Amino acid sequence: MTNGIGKEFMEKSKPQYMGESYQRQGIQMPPLELAYDPTASLIPLPEADTLPDYPIDLRKAIEQRVSLRKYSGENLSVEELTFLLWTTQGIKSVSNRPVTLRTVPSAGARHAFETYLLVNRVAGLMPGLYRYIALEHALLPLFEDSAINQKITEASYDQQQIKTSAVTFIWVAVAERMYWRYGERGYRYMHLDAGHVCQNLYLAAEAINSGVCAIAAFDDDKLHAALGLDGQELFVIYMASLGKRV
């Protein structure tokens, strides 16, 4: 293998290159969540403890998990979508530091992700783009327009499982949240954290007779343009389409 950007990144993100973090410099910690228009109408979600029981044996879920690219035309219920959001980014508590303690691990409890949702077939929700407001346990409508489906599909090299999914999860990294504590090495940790989140989605989907396909193949610039992200401070780190099994 020749030397390239990947090897340079691994070298330059070693601890000896980290320098003094923003945290140690006394710079104020970034907010726990991205700001949004306070006049926006949020869509409240059912509380986690009121959701139906979705029992599944953990070993069975692990053994039968596969990447699924073909889905039935069946809708997800709002309760099922809530279950998936809770198991992938649900906030169990907020500590005094403050940090959010969630249903997935994160380096230093930094939890650098915002969950965007391309909704195609969820009962009671208009097709379009939403953001999960984890602190409020609610959805923020961004684009209630099915045309966003085509833009995101095209930006992902026309992978048809996005177009035909009931919902596609799009995890957006807020770089400053992780960088504040870990500097350049934090970029490593964000990618590790993405794996934790997506694996939870795979396993939770098994409990509601659904399947997932993790997606890392996308044109960053086109996808960021479709989502209105700058691609530097806010960027897509991972995606996953999901739908009911055929």
Phi, psi and omega in degrees: 000139177276161175288141181203190184298320181300313179294322179295319178298314180299324179290310187283352176258014173290155185306325184293346179259001189291322185072190182276126183290161175301324179300313181290335177282355179082014177287139184301140179293140176297157178300155180289342184211150176296142177290156174214164181301117183295345178270357181294148178269108178279151176258108182292147178250155177301142177295147186302322184283357177256359182289153174300158176282126178244076187285140171201139177291132184300316180298319179298317180299318180293318184288325183266357179293126172219162173283125185245127183247351179241130186235157173284173178272011183287142176286151161278150170274162176298325179296320179293318177298319178299317177302317180293320178294318181296318183284345181254332181211017182296139179266119178276324178194166175240123184277175182287347186301315002260146168223159175268135174256117191242183182279000175230153176284153175209142179305122178061019184054035182282330176041073189276007188255147165246137181263114172262147183232124167270106183265125175247315183220084172231120183304128177089355179244137174290142173302143180153196183251134181228163171234135177280119177267093192296321182295332178261351185051060184209167178253139175252113177293132178252306176223103176273075186205121183294345180296337180295334177303312182297320181297316182289321177298313180297321180290347180251035176059038175056037175287113191290342178294339174288312182298323186264000181292158169288321177204143173243125178276133179233111182266120183255124179276132173259096193303321187295333181297316180278322182298325182307323182261325192242359179059216184299328180296338179301333178295326173299314186293325178299319180291325175295316180299325179299324178295321178300314184295313184293323178296321176299321179296316178304313185287320178296324180298327180299330182286345181239029177054044180232166178227161187230148169231112177291142185227121173239357180268102176205157175276106187308311185295316179293320181292318179295322177296319180295326183266354181074035180254153182278345178079356180244297178280329177234122181211151177286129181253336184192156177220164175202123174275154185208141175197170178292146178293146178290000000 
